[in-house]
Amino acid sequence: MDRKEFLKRSVGACCGAGLLPLTDPVLGHEKATAPPVSDCNHRVTQGQKVIRRLVSELDNNVDQAVREKIMQNCGRACFEGAHGKRPAEAPKAEDAARFLDGMRKYLGEDGVKQVGTQMVVYFKYTANPRGLKVADGYCLCPILEDAPKDISPTYCLCSVGYVREIFERRLGKTVNVELTESVLRGGKGCNFKVSFEA
């Protein structure tokens, strides 16, 4: 889904509210009945500014543990928005094994290792379905993919929650996810260390 389509879907409900005839209670005259929908780039730019301000406020006013929890919960919610709620029943052992086999094919044999009683997966994002590549400096978040790289590194904790939801949903167990590198933090990749009991 490209950025314009993403924005149309995500802000459509809000825009619908603007179709009602409204009177400005302060100025006393009717407001415009529908917001313009042609300038999606403007909306993306404004959305990026809001995210930058929001994350800055989290950094300045919320302690680290709470900040991490909020951002990771946002990542989980993002995954749910794209893939639906987590099923009530845990995945079968063979489905979890099939998922790890898929990870080995995607990441290579060095991408999935057993270290003592722990399995460790060195997960990474490389590209999105539209062909944007992390190696070319793109963040794969559809809102920030071409944003200036001055957004707080706290924002990347959203991806930690997203990756955690991928693995916990497919494995049926608690995992630990550590962000080891990201484009928005000045890196050349978006890489994660995922560990869990074997």
C-alpha positions as CSV (number, residue, x, y, z in Angstrom):
1,M,0.0,0.0,0.0
2,D,1.5,3.3,-1.0
3,R,1.6,6.4,1.3
4,K,-1.3,8.1,-0.4
5,E,-3.5,5.0,0.0
6,F,-2.4,4.5,3.6
7,L,-3.3,8.1,4.5
8,K,-6.7,7.9,2.7
9,R,-7.6,4.8,4.7
10,S,-6.2,6.1,8.0
11,V,-7.7,9.6,8.0
12,G,-10.8,8.8,6.0
13,A,-13.0,8.6,9.1
14,C,-11.8,11.9,10.4
15,C,-12.3,13.5,7.0
16,G,-15.8,12.2,6.9
17,A,-16.7,14.2,10.0
18,G,-15.7,17.3,8.0
19,L,-18.5,16.8,5.5
20,L,-21.2,18.0,8.0
21,P,-22.2,21.6,7.8
22,L,-20.6,23.3,10.8
23,T,-20.7,26.7,12.3
24,D,-17.6,28.1,13.9
25,P,-18.7,29.0,17.5
26,V,-16.0,31.7,17.8
27,L,-16.3,33.4,14.4
28,G,-20.0,32.7,13.9
29,H,-19.8,31.7,10.2
30,E,-19.9,28.4,8.4
31,K,-16.7,26.5,8.1
32,A,-15.6,24.8,4.9
33,T,-17.7,21.6,4.6
34,A,-14.9,19.3,3.4
35,P,-11.2,19.3,3.9
36,P,-9.1,19.1,0.7
37,V,-7.9,15.6,-0.1
38,S,-5.6,16.3,-2.9
39,D,-2.5,17.3,-1.0
40,C,-1.4,14.0,0.6
41,N,2.2,15.2,0.8
42,H,1.2,18.0,3.0
43,R,-0.6,15.6,5.3
44,V,2.4,13.3,5.5
45,T,4.6,16.3,6.3
46,Q,2.2,17.4,9.0
47,G,1.9,13.8,10.4
48,Q,5.7,13.6,10.6
49,K,5.8,16.9,12.5
50,V,3.2,15.6,15.0
51,I,5.1,12.4,15.5
52,R,8.4,14.3,16.0
53,R,6.7,16.6,18.7
54,L,4.9,13.6,20.3
55,V,8.0,11.5,20.7
56,S,10.0,14.6,21.9
57,E,7.3,15.1,24.6
58,L,7.6,11.5,25.6
59,D,11.4,11.8,25.9
60,N,11.1,15.0,28.0
61,N,8.3,14.0,30.3
62,V,8.0,10.3,30.7
63,D,10.5,7.9,32.3
64,Q,12.3,5.4,30.1
65,A,10.4,2.3,31.2
66,V,7.0,3.9,30.5
67,R,8.2,5.4,27.3
68,E,9.4,2.0,26.0
69,K,6.1,0.4,27.0
70,I,4.0,3.0,25.2
71,M,6.0,2.8,22.0
72,Q,6.1,-1.0,22.0
73,N,2.4,-1.1,22.6
74,C,2.0,1.2,19.6
75,G,4.0,-1.3,17.5
76,R,1.8,-4.2,18.7
77,A,-1.3,-2.2,17.8
78,C,0.1,-1.4,14.4
79,F,0.7,-5.1,13.7
80,E,-2.9,-5.9,14.9
81,G,-4.2,-3.2,12.6
82,A,-2.6,-4.9,9.6
83,H,-3.1,-8.5,10.6
84,G,-6.0,-8.7,13.1
85,K,-6.1,-9.6,16.7
86,R,-4.0,-12.4,18.1
87,P,-5.8,-15.7,17.9
88,A,-7.0,-17.1,21.3
89,E,-5.4,-20.5,20.8
90,A,-1.6,-20.9,20.7
91,P,0.1,-22.0,17.5
92,K,0.8,-25.7,17.1
93,A,4.4,-26.8,17.6
94,E,4.7,-27.7,13.9
95,D,3.5,-24.3,12.9
96,A,6.1,-22.6,15.1
97,A,8.8,-24.9,13.7
98,R,7.7,-24.0,10.1
99,F,7.9,-20.3,11.0
100,L,11.5,-20.7,12.3
101,D,12.4,-22.7,9.1
102,G,11.0,-19.7,7.1
103,M,13.2,-17.4,9.1
104,R,16.2,-19.5,8.3
105,K,15.4,-19.2,4.6
106,Y,14.9,-15.5,4.9
107,L,17.9,-14.7,7.1
108,G,20.3,-17.5,6.2
109,E,21.6,-20.2,8.6
110,D,23.5,-17.6,10.6
111,G,20.3,-15.7,11.2
112,V,18.8,-18.3,13.6
113,K,21.0,-19.9,16.2
114,Q,20.7,-21.9,19.4
115,V,22.9,-20.6,22.2
116,G,22.6,-22.9,25.2
117,T,18.9,-23.1,26.1
118,Q,18.1,-19.9,24.1
119,M,17.1,-19.6,20.5
120,V,18.4,-16.3,19.0
121,V,17.1,-14.8,15.7
122,Y,18.9,-11.9,14.1
123,F,15.9,-10.5,12.4
124,K,16.2,-7.6,9.9
125,Y,14.0,-5.6,7.6
126,T,15.4,-5.2,4.1
127,A,12.6,-3.8,1.9
128,N,8.8,-3.2,1.7
129,P,6.4,-4.6,-0.9
130,R,6.7,-1.4,-2.9
131,G,10.5,-1.8,-3.3
132,L,11.8,0.8,-0.9
133,K,15.0,-0.6,0.7
134,V,16.5,0.1,4.1
135,A,19.9,0.0,2.4
136,D,18.9,3.1,0.5
137,G,18.2,4.9,3.7
138,Y,14.4,4.4,3.9
139,C,12.6,3.8,7.2
140,L,9.9,1.2,6.4
141,C,7.3,2.9,8.6
142,P,4.8,4.2,6.0
143,I,4.6,7.6,7.7
144,L,8.4,8.1,8.1
145,E,9.9,6.4,5.2
146,D,11.4,9.5,3.7
147,A,11.3,11.7,6.8
148,P,14.2,13.8,7.8
149,K,16.4,11.8,10.2
150,D,15.9,14.1,13.2
151,I,13.2,12.1,14.9
152,S,14.0,10.8,18.3
153,P,15.4,7.3,18.4
154,T,12.6,6.5,20.8
155,Y,10.3,6.2,17.8
156,C,12.1,3.0,16.8
157,L,10.8,1.3,19.9
158,C,7.5,1.0,18.0
159,S,9.2,-1.5,15.7
160,V,10.5,-3.4,18.7
161,G,6.8,-4.0,19.7
162,Y,5.9,-4.8,16.1
163,V,8.7,-7.5,15.9
164,R,7.8,-8.8,19.3
165,E,4.2,-9.3,18.2
166,I,5.3,-11.1,15.0
167,F,7.4,-13.6,17.0
168,E,5.1,-14.1,20.0
169,R,2.1,-14.7,17.8
170,R,3.9,-17.2,15.6
171,L,5.8,-19.0,18.3
172,G,3.2,-18.9,21.1
173,K,5.8,-17.8,23.7
174,T,7.3,-14.7,25.3
175,V,10.3,-13.3,23.4
176,N,12.8,-10.6,24.2
177,V,13.5,-8.1,21.4
178,E,16.5,-5.8,21.3
179,L,16.9,-3.2,18.6
180,T,20.6,-3.4,17.5
181,E,20.5,-0.9,14.6
182,S,18.1,1.4,12.8
183,V,18.1,3.9,10.0
184,L,16.5,6.6,12.1
185,R,19.3,6.0,14.6
186,G,22.0,6.6,12.0
187,G,22.6,3.0,11.1
188,K,22.6,1.3,7.7
189,G,20.0,-1.3,8.6
190,C,17.0,-2.0,10.8
191,N,18.1,-5.0,12.8
192,F,16.8,-6.8,15.9
193,K,18.0,-9.6,18.2
194,V,15.1,-11.8,19.2
195,S,15.7,-14.4,21.9
196,F,13.5,-16.9,23.6
197,E,13.6,-20.3,25.3
198,A,14.3,-23.2,22.8
